């Protein structure tokens, strides 16, 4: 609202304008600028889980072999639970030496650590709990994140955008009437806002092994999508 009033003053609609020297540029036609906001709420219906296996071995070859065996068992389990090949992707693989430091001596390699992380795109939230339990039972020991998102986020954002435009136009009409005129044609409109990202991130860094207690209850909650729209309108003075 303050933005719109400031632009009205700049257009010379409020108060008498002082005499303008001949060399000064002419003031353009008055305009009304408003900012509107809109929101939409969606319930997440999908999730992305980062499932990792970390292993150690006396050599890089031994650590990689052990890691590959465990992660293969995890991936086979995910597929047995209904996830397709397109829903499972490797997101990270590292091999690093384990170093021991002693005073006045160079570091000594004592073994190697291998980490392999896959991303599982879960299309049914009811499957999240059993996927986590099954993956841990097969050797996963790093659940680095769990993110929920909605497959309807794009349509919800467009609904929020329409609400934002309506709010911006309503404010512009009020400002124009208050300044003794009416709202003219739309001159310019733009939108901005953060991109839609998965919400409700939950970092777990699980270290459980097979036979451990079941995973804690997980609730997806609700996602709020906000949109901001800036509009610029022509001001029509009453005669």
PyMOL commands that set and color helices and strands:
alter all, ss='L'
color gray80, all
select helices_A, chain A and resi 2-10+60-80+85-87+125-137+153-178
alter helices_A, ss='H'
color red, helices_A
select strands_A, chain A and resi 31-42+46-57+88-100+108-122+142-149+181-192+199-202+223-237
alter strands_A, ss='S'
color yellow, strands_A
deselect
rebuild
show_as cartoon
